[in-house]
Amino acid sequence: MAVGTGVVILDKDGGKVVELNASGDLPVFISNISKSPVVLHRHGTAGTDYFLNANDTTSPNVTSGINLSAWGSAKIDCLVSGDIPTWDLVPLMSSPDNSNYVSGDTRTVIGNQTFTMEVAGCDDFYVLCRNKTGTNPGIKVYVQGYNI
């Protein structure tokens, strides 16, 4: 067996996770991440040009969200408006039988932010927007499913 100049990344138990070539390039299966189209998920009631400016006070019905059944993770992009706006975002994922939503960890958004989360191929994904603060706060939430 020849010894090369590549890099092997191991997990905590010593198992091979990925091997980089001598140039340090990622393998094709990592560098070619598959992604869904970006969806404007939450916006103002007057239309997509407007920011949501009211707190969600109730949970939506299952099927109100985005189908992410083909995706393991989601990228959530948040654009905010107003003076020192903050929002609490609560991700909701449909249960395995699609009878109700299960909530994920609340994320406080301060300013424009992007974050990712595991969605495990849920059939319905929804982001609640709650506890707004600031002067005239508004928010738009974009979602994109992806697989590595």
Backbone torsions as a table, in degrees:
resi	resn	phi	psi	omega
1	MET	NA	129.3	-179.6
2	ALA	-82.0	147.5	176.7
3	VAL	-98.1	125.0	-178.8
4	GLY	-107.7	-169.7	179.5
5	THR	-109.2	13.9	178.5
6	GLY	-72.5	174.8	-179.5
7	VAL	-121.3	135.1	176.3
8	VAL	-114.0	127.2	177.2
9	ILE	-99.7	127.3	-177.6
10	LEU	-109.9	150.5	172.6
11	ASP	-82.5	-179.2	-174.1
12	LYS	-63.1	-20.7	179.3
13	ASP	-96.6	6.0	178.0
14	GLY	88.5	4.0	177.8
15	GLY	-79.1	144.7	-179.2
16	LYS	-72.0	125.6	178.0
17	VAL	-97.0	-49.6	-179.5
18	VAL	-155.9	150.3	178.3
19	GLU	-122.9	123.6	177.5
20	LEU	-89.2	149.2	178.2
21	ASN	-80.3	-178.0	-176.6
22	ALA	-61.5	-24.5	178.2
23	SER	-85.3	-5.0	-178.5
24	GLY	81.1	13.5	-179.3
25	ASP	-75.3	144.7	174.3
26	LEU	-74.1	149.8	175.6
27	PRO	-62.4	158.3	-177.7
28	VAL	-56.5	-40.0	-175.5
29	PHE	-65.6	-18.6	176.6
30	ILE	-97.1	-37.4	-176.8
31	SER	-75.8	-18.5	178.6
32	ASN	-105.4	78.4	178.3
33	ILE	-77.9	130.9	177.3
34	SER	-88.5	140.3	-175.2
35	LYS	-135.9	150.5	172.8
36	SER	-86.6	168.2	171.8
37	PRO	-63.9	152.5	175.8
38	VAL	-75.1	134.1	-179.3
39	VAL	-117.5	128.3	171.5
40	LEU	-76.0	104.6	-171.0
41	HIS	-88.7	-46.4	-178.3
42	ARG	-124.5	132.7	179.4
43	HIS	-157.9	177.9	-179.1
44	GLY	-66.8	156.8	-177.7
45	THR	-69.2	-20.2	-179.9
46	ALA	-77.2	-10.3	177.7
47	GLY	140.2	178.3	-173.4
48	THR	-69.4	-17.5	177.6
49	ASP	-78.9	-8.6	-173.7
50	TYR	-107.3	149.9	177.0
51	PHE	-86.7	143.8	171.4
52	LEU	-65.4	131.0	-178.4
53	ASN	-128.7	12.6	178.7
54	ALA	-124.0	142.5	176.0
55	ASN	-65.9	143.2	168.9
56	ASP	-73.1	126.2	-178.1
57	THR	-106.2	-15.6	177.3
58	THR	-134.7	161.7	176.1
59	SER	-82.5	143.5	179.7
60	PRO	-76.3	167.5	172.5
61	ASN	-73.5	146.0	173.7
62	VAL	-59.6	142.7	-173.3
63	THR	91.2	3.8	177.0
64	SER	-83.4	-13.1	-172.6
65	GLY	-100.1	-150.3	-174.6
66	ILE	-108.9	136.9	177.2
67	ASN	-78.9	112.9	177.4
68	LEU	-115.6	29.5	-175.4
69	SER	-63.7	-21.7	179.7
70	ALA	-93.7	3.3	-171.0
71	TRP	-126.0	139.7	179.3
72	GLY	-87.5	-27.8	-177.6
73	SER	-136.4	165.2	177.1
74	ALA	-136.0	142.8	171.5
75	LYS	-102.8	127.1	-179.3
76	ILE	-113.4	119.8	177.8
77	ASP	-106.6	129.4	-178.9
78	CYS	-119.1	123.4	173.5
79	LEU	-111.1	130.4	-177.8
80	VAL	-118.8	160.3	175.9
81	SER	-135.2	166.4	-179.9
82	GLY	103.0	-174.8	-178.4
83	ASP	-102.9	115.6	-178.4
84	ILE	52.3	55.6	-178.5
85	PRO	-79.1	141.4	169.1
86	THR	-135.3	148.7	177.9
87	TRP	-140.2	146.4	168.3
88	ASP	-97.3	124.2	177.6
89	LEU	-106.3	130.9	178.9
90	VAL	-118.2	108.1	177.9
91	PRO	-74.1	135.6	177.8
92	LEU	-118.4	130.9	177.7
93	MET	-122.0	138.7	-178.8
94	SER	-66.0	146.3	176.6
95	SER	-68.7	165.0	-178.4
96	PRO	-55.6	-31.4	179.0
97	ASP	-95.9	7.3	178.7
98	ASN	58.5	27.5	-179.5
99	SER	-90.1	-21.7	179.1
100	ASN	-159.2	175.6	177.1
101	TYR	-97.3	149.3	171.8
102	VAL	-117.0	130.8	-175.6
103	SER	-90.4	145.8	173.9
104	GLY	-93.9	-171.3	-179.7
105	ASP	-70.8	136.0	177.2
106	THR	-67.2	139.3	179.6
107	ARG	-124.0	123.9	176.6
108	THR	-88.2	125.2	-178.9
109	VAL	-105.0	123.7	177.1
110	ILE	-121.3	105.5	-175.2
111	GLY	81.0	-177.2	178.5
112	ASN	-68.3	129.4	-178.3
113	GLN	-144.4	155.9	171.7
114	THR	-127.0	136.7	173.5
115	PHE	-145.3	162.4	178.6
116	THR	-119.5	157.9	176.6
117	MET	-155.2	155.3	175.9
118	GLU	-77.7	133.8	177.9
119	VAL	-118.5	-10.1	173.6
120	ALA	51.0	37.8	175.1
121	GLY	65.9	34.5	-179.5
122	CYS	-68.9	147.0	-178.7
123	ASP	-73.0	-23.4	-177.2
124	ASP	-145.4	124.6	-177.7
125	PHE	-126.3	131.1	-176.9
126	TYR	-140.3	144.4	177.8
127	VAL	-115.2	115.1	173.5
128	LEU	-78.6	141.7	177.5
129	CYS	-117.7	114.7	-173.1
130	ARG	-136.7	168.7	171.4
131	ASN	54.2	45.8	179.0
132	LYS	-65.5	144.9	174.0
133	THR	-138.2	167.1	-178.7
134	GLY	105.2	-178.1	179.1
135	THR	-96.8	120.4	-179.1
136	ASN	50.9	51.2	-178.9
137	PRO	-70.7	141.5	174.3
138	GLY	-138.1	161.2	-179.6
139	ILE	-150.5	145.1	167.4
140	LYS	-123.2	137.3	-179.5
141	VAL	-121.1	122.6	176.6
142	TYR	-108.4	143.2	-179.5
143	VAL	-130.3	138.5	176.2
144	GLN	-138.0	120.9	175.0
145	GLY	-78.5	149.5	175.7
146	TYR	-153.4	159.4	174.9
147	ASN	-129.1	142.8	175.7
148	ILE	-100.3	NA	NA
